[in-house]
């Protein structure tokens, strides 16, 4: 405890570190101010009703940083940039040039790669803005708009997404922590007071055991997220001895850490994007003046809104994308080649292809547990709702995963800054 308070004092005594923290807080305050400015023509009552009956939009609101719940000018949040980044990383599989740019050309290559992601964000933001405006207009949440009004709203929403992308990058450069993650984190935390208030309004003394069970499950989930996020499988590595003149180099033993949850929250975000897309399409088709389109869209939307269908699809997509994204971002062949070039080997395993196969086998087993964990976390709100009837924290599992992951990352970065200054 004494060491903790000493670090707190060090943080606020150091001028540079204090400026970084204050800049981060100021940027998040600016984001919350923008999230409170709604676009024109919103029917608040219909919006609340529509949100309460739609699991997908509640989840999307989590990743938009909370700006979607009141249809603010930053309603689509940082999701276009996240989607663009995911698409760019997936394209590295098909394009050797992009793969070399991302993995082999150092900081300059990664800057170019990030610039391509920013450019791709613009059309994705335009498509998402148009899709959501059509979805909300067809459900009566937005008043009917002329062509000019619709184009104006699309420009405003796209500009809001690009503004948040810029704020996030400023936080990453001049503040502390990952800017995009902190924006999502701030949106989730800002929704806690309303969630607690909602629990207070529906509180019944007879339901106290259910509430206690709910909070016990929350504590267990937080502990599980911390354990899974920090869990690693160390693979022992030994460097071969080299004799140069009268000196002996190498012979050092270390380990290669493989994380249990190698993909982080990316599979959940990607699965959410896939699930949202057909709903936007069918909602748009439902407003078309055609009986066949309307009947098919009505059936499809009813199927997607079914809790069991939604849960099964969501779990399956998260599970599949965990394997897919891990395969994209972690290349056993590259690791094996780098180990061989540096004169390192895994004891009992021959260098080259056998090392690659050994690492891939371990990674596949680890990813199984990570995928199951992410899938359960994704559908946990549905399980809690079915078991307890509590809907105040409708995105509890995913939100907890993001919050805990961001807090752990932020603490590590602050401790790293403090350690540099202590030395």
N, C-alpha and C positions, 0 to 999 in steps of 0.2 A: 504493500500500500504506500509506503514511504517513497519507493522508487517511482510509483505511478504519479504521485503529486510532484515529485522532482521533475518528471518529464513534462507535466502540464506547465510548470513554472518556466522550464526551458523553452517551451513552445511560444509562450507569450512574451518572454524576454528577448527572443531573437527577432529582429526587425524584419528580415526577409521572410521568415516562416510565418510571422504574424500577418504580413501583407498577403501572402499566398492564401491563408485561411480566410481572411476578410474578403479577398477578391472572390473566392469560391462562394462564400455566403451571399455576397452582393449579387453575383450572377444568378444564383438560385432565386433570390428575391425578385429580380427582374423577370425571370421565367414565370414565377407564380403570378406576377402582376399581369403579364400577357395572357396567362391561362384564365384570368377572370374577365377578359373582354370577349363577349360573344359576337358571333357573326350576325348580320341582320335577319329578322324574320323567324326567330326561334319561338316555338310554343313550349313553354317550360313544363306545363302539365303533361302534354303528350310526350315530351322528351323523357320525363321521369317514368311514365307508364311503359314506354317502349324499352327503356333500359332495364326495367325490372323483369321484363319477360324475355330478355335476350342475353344468353350466356356469352356469346361471341363478343358482343360489344363491351361487356364488362371486362373481359380479358384484354381486348384491344385498348380499353381505357387505361389499363395498368401500364402497357408499353408505350402509350402516348404521353405518359407523365401526368395523367389525370386531367389533361386539357380537353378530352373528348366528352366528358360527362356533362359539360355545359355548352358544348359546341363553340369553344373559344376560337380565336384566330390562330391558335397553335393546336388545333383539335387533333391533327394526325401526328403531332409530336415528332419524335426522332425516328419513327418506324420507317419512313422512306429511305433514310440514310442507312439504317440497319439492314433493310432489305437489299439495298444496292451493294453494301459491303459483302453480304452473304452471296449474292449473285456473282460478284467479282471473284470471290474465293472459289466458288464452284466452277467458274470459267477457267481457273488455273489448271483444272483437270484436262480440259479440251485444248488449251492453248499453251504450248511449251514456252512461247515468248512471255506470256503473262506469268507463268510459273517461275521463269528465270528472273523476271522483274521483281516478283514478290519475295523470292527466297534467296537469290544469289547476287543481286546487284546492290546490296547494302541499303543505307539510308536514302540515297538518291532514288533508287528503284522503288522503295516503299513510299516515298513522297509522290512519285508519279502514279503509283497504284492508288494511293489515297485520292489523288486528283481525279482519276477516272471514276472512282466511286462517287465523288461529289457531283460530277457531271451527270452520272446515271441517276442520281437522286432526283434531279429536276423532272424528267418525264415520269418517274414512278410517283412523285408527289402529285403531279397533275392528274394522273390516272386515278390515284386513290381519292383525291379531292372530288373529282367528277363522280366516281362510284359512290362515295358516301353521300354526296348531295342528292344523287338520284335515289338512293336507298331511303334517305330521311324524307325526301319530298313525297315518295310513293306511300309512306306510312303516315303522312300528315303532320310530321314533326316540324317541317319547314313550310312556310307559305309558298304558294306557286310563284315562280320567278320568271321574269322575261329572260330572253337570251343574254342581254347585256348584264343583267343582275347575276345570272349564273356564272358568266365569264369573270365578272368582278370578284365573286366569292371564291372561284377557283384560284384566281391570282392571289387573293388575300391568304387563303389557306396554304398555297404553295410557298408564298413568301414567309409565312409563319414557320413552316417546316425548315426552310433554309436558314431562317434566323436562329432557330433552336440548334441546328447543326453547327452554326458559327459560334454560338454561346458555349456549346459543349466542347468545341475545339479550343476556345479561349481558356476554359477551365482546365483542360488537360495541359495547356502550355504555361499558363500563368498562375494557375491555382494548384490544388492538390487532389489527386485521384483522377479517375477516368470521367471526363465531363459528361458523356452520354449516359453512363451508368448512374451518375449522381442526379441527372435530370429525371430519370425514371424513378430513382429512389425518392427524390423530393415529391414527385407526384403521388407515390404510394403513401408516404408519411402524411401528406396533406389530407388524405382521405380518412385517416384514423379518427379524428374528432367526430366526423359525421357518422362513422361506423359505430363508435361508442355511444353517441347520442341515440342512434337507431335502436341499439340494444336497450338503452334506458327507457325508451318509449314503449317497447314491447315487453318490458321486464314483468315477470310474474314470480311470486314467491314459490309457487309449486314447481317452477322450472329451475330452481337453484342447483339441484344435482346435475341437470343437463349442462348448465353454464360452467359448473366446476369441471365436468368431463371435457367440455370444449376447451377450456383454458389449459387443462392437463395435456390434452392432445397437442395444443399449440406449443407448449414447452417441449414436448417430446419431438415435435417436428423441427423446432429450432435447434435442439441438440443434435438431431440426425443430420440436418443441413450442415452444421459446423463440422461434424465428424466426416461426412462424405466429401465436403468441399476440401478439407485439409488432408484427406486420406491419400497415401502414396504407396506404390509397390516398388521398393528399391531393387534394381537389378545390379548385382556386383560387377564392377569393372576393374580390370588390372592393366596397368601400363607396363609393357615389356622393358626389361633392363637394357640399357645401351652403354657400352664402354667407349669413352672418347679420351684417348691418352691415359692419364692416371685417374680419371674421374668416372664414376658410374652414375648414369642418369636413369630415371624411370623407376620401375619396381613399386610404384605407389598404387594403393588400392582405394577406389572410391565407388560410387554407385550412380546409376542412371535412374532418376525418379520418374515413374509413370503414375500420373494422377488417376484416381478411380473415376472421377467425373471430368474427363478430358475435354468435353464439349461445352461445359458451363451451361448457360441458359439459352444458348443459340437454338438447339432443337425445339424448345418450347416456342420461341419466337417464330421460327420457320413453320412449324406445324400450325400455329395460329394464323399466319398469312395464308397458308393453303386452305384452311377451313373458312376463312373470311371471304375468299375469292368467289366460290360458287354461290354463297349467300347473296353477295352483291349482285351477281349476274342474274339470279332468279328473281331477286327483288325488283331489278330493273325490268325484266321480262314480264313481271306481273302487271306492270303499268301499261304494257303494250296493248293496243286495242285488237286483241286476237284471242278467241275463246280457247284454242288449243294451248297457246303459250301460257295463258292465265291458269288453266287447270293443271298443267305440268308444273308450273312454278309454285302453285299453292301446295301441291303434293310434296314437292321437293323441299320446300321451306318447312312444312310440317314435320317431315322426316328429320331434317337437320336440327329442328328445335326440340326433338325428343331427347330427353335426358340420357337414356341408355345408348342411343345411337351416337349422340355427341360425345359421350364418355369413351365409348369403344374406339371411335375414329380418332379422337384426340390422343388416347393412350398409344394406339398403333402408330400414328404418325410421329409422335415424340420418340418412340422406341426405334423406329426405322431411321429417323433423321439423326439420332445420337450416333448410330453406327456410321451413317453416311458422312456426317460432319467430322467425326474422328478420323475416318479414312482420308478425308480431304486435307486436314490440317496436320496430321502426323504420318510421316513417311518412314516406315521401318528400313527400307532400302537405303534412304539417305543417311539415316543414323548409322547403319552398318558400315556404309562407305566411309563416313567421317571417322568412325572408331578405328577402322583399318588404316586409314591414312595417318592417324596420330599414334599408331603403334599400340592401340588398346584392344583388349579382347575380353569376352565374358568367360570366366573359368569353366572349363568343361564343354565349351562350344567353339567350333572352328570359325575363324573369321570369314567374312564374305556372306554368301547366300544363307548358310546355316544360321548365322547370327541374325539375319533379317527374319528368317522363319521363326526363330526362337522368340524374338521381340514381338512379332506379329501375333504369335500364339498367346503370349501373356496379355497383350493389349486387347485381343478379342475377348478373353475371359473377364478382364477388368471392365470392358465396355458393356458386357452383359449386365453386371450389377449396376453400373452407372445408368444404363438405359432403363432398367426396371425402376430404379429410384426416381429418375426424372418423370417417367410415366405415371408413377403413383402420386408424385407431388402435383402433377398437372391435373389429375382427376380428383385429388383430395377434396376440393370444395364441393364437388358433387356428392362425394361419400359423406362428408360432414353434414351437408344439407339434408340428405336422405335419412341420416341417423339421428340428427338433433333438431332439424327444422330451422336452424339458425342460418339466415341468409345475409346478415350484416356484413360479414367478411367473405363476400362471394368469390374472391380470387385469392383466398388465404394461402394455399400452398405455393402457388407461383410467386405471389407477393413476398412471402416469407423467404423463399429461396433467393430472390433478387436482393431484398433488404439485407439479409445476413451476409450474402456474398460481397455486396458493396461495402458493408461495414468492415468486414475482415480485410478486404483489399485496402480500404482507407486507413485503417489502423496500421497495417504493415508499411504503407508509404509514409505516414507521419513518423513512425518509429525509425524508418530509414533516414529521414531528414534529420531527426533528433540525434541519431547516432553519428551522422556526418559532422554535425556541429559539436558534439561532445569530443570527437577526435581532433 
